[in-house]
């Protein structure tokens, strides 16, 4: 029996999995969009949701798995430039107020070597 009505759009409870980033902001945004939906079963609602959600997710949301860069920065090759600018700002802050940084000078998060939604299995990697 297919799920219909608002049940088909219900957000599952969040579970923190070992090795997985826990993104509360993203989950809260999805829940707010679902809760505010006048008719979450219509194709118009689905299109409106996607038109609002994906630009935010790709262009504004800073992903913890991408060194707090946006997906667009990484995709378009701007992440290194942004990271260099962040490092300069943090270095200036450290120079002006070293007492605020107790253990070591601040540094921006490292960029990951690679980033996957669904990482390829060992067989796929070996075949490439």
Order of alpha helices (4+ residues) and beta strands (2+ residues): alpha-alpha-alpha-alpha-alpha
